[in-house]
Amino acid sequence: MFFKKKSSNISWIIAGLGNPEPKYEITRHNAGFLAIDRIADNANVSIKKMKFHALIGEAELGGERCLLLKPLTYMNKSGEAIAEAMRYYQIPPERVLILFDDISLDPGKLRIRQKGSAGGHNGIKSIIEMTKSSDFPRIKIGVGKKPHPDYDLADWVLSKFKKDELPLMDEAFTNAADAAAMIVSGSVDRAMNRYNS
C-alpha cells in the first residue's frame, strides 16, 4: 500500500465496524459503531462529517490526534473506507485501531490484539484485503455465542441485544474507549493486561 499525502496532524485512525441503517443500530454486529460513539461522547465530539465513504470526526485521545471513523460501506466492505482514509492521511497499519464484534466472547468481554488473522470476521477480512496488511491493532468486543450450533450466523449477529445484556455491553463500550486511549498512547501491553480476561 502506498501513502502519498500528509494532509493534517492526524496520527491515528480509530475505526468501529458496523452497518449504517437505523434497523442495525443496537445489533450485535454494530458493537464497533457503538464503541466509537462512546469514544466520541467521552471526547465531546460528533461523528457526522462524510468523507472516505464513512462518517468521521476528530478527537484528542491518549495525547494523540485521532480520526474516528464509521464506514458506511456495510460490514463486508469495511476495508474500502479504511484504506481510503489511510492513504489520505499516510497512516500505516500499526496506527489503525479497529473495534468490532466477536461472537466467541461472552457479552461485555474484551480481547485486545496487536495484529492477527480475520478469524472468520468479514469486516476484518475486507480490511486485510484492502490494506494488504493484518498488522493493525484491534479491540474485539464480545457479543455472545450463537444460542445453538444450528442457529443462522447472520441472524445471530444482526439480532438486537437482550435487555439483560445491555448493562454488560454498556460497560464494554466504556472499557473499549479506555483501552483505545491506552493503545494510541503507546500502552497496548497495559490495555491487554487490564482487559484481556
C-alpha positions, 0 to 999 in steps of 0.5 A, a space after each residue: 500500500 502506498 501513502 502519498 499525502 500528509 494532509 493534517 496532524 492526524 496520527 491515528 485512525 480509530 475505526 468501529 465496524 458496523 452497518 449504517 441503517 437505523 434497523 442495525 443500530 443496537 445489533 450485535 454486529 454494530 458493537 464497533 459503531 457503538 464503541 466509537 460513539 462512546 469514544 466520541 461522547 467521552 471526547 465531546 465530539 460528533 461523528 457526522 462529517 462524510 468523507 472516505 465513504 464513512 462518517 468521521 470526526 476528530 478527537 484528542 485521545 491518549 495525547 494523540 490526534 485521532 480520526 474516528 471513523 464509521 464506514 458506511 460501506 456495510 460490514 463486508 466492505 469495511 476495508 474500502 473506507 479504511 484504506 481510503 482514509 489511510 492513504 489520505 492521511 499516510 497512516 500505516 497499519 500499526 496506527 489503525 485501531 479497529 473495534 468490532 464484534 466477536 461472537 466467541 466472547 461472552 457479552 461485555 468481554 474484551 480481547 485486545 490484539 496487536 495484529 492477527 488473522 480475520 478469524 472468520 470476521 468479514 469486516 476484518 477480512 475486507 480490511 486485510 484485503 484492502 490494506 494488504 496488511 493484518 498488522 493493525 491493532 484491534 479491540 474485539 468486543 464480545 457479543 455472545 455465542 450463537 444460542 445453538 450450533 444450528 442457529 443462522 450466523 447472520 441472524 445471530 449477529 444482526 439480532 438486537 441485544 437482550 435487555 439483560 445484556 445491555 448493562 454488560 455491553 454498556 460497560 464494554 463500550 466504556 472499557 473499549 474507549 479506555 483501552 483505545 486511549 491506552 493503545 494510541 498512547 503507546 500502552 497496548 501491553 497495559 490495555 491487554 493486561 487490564 482487559 484481556 480476561 
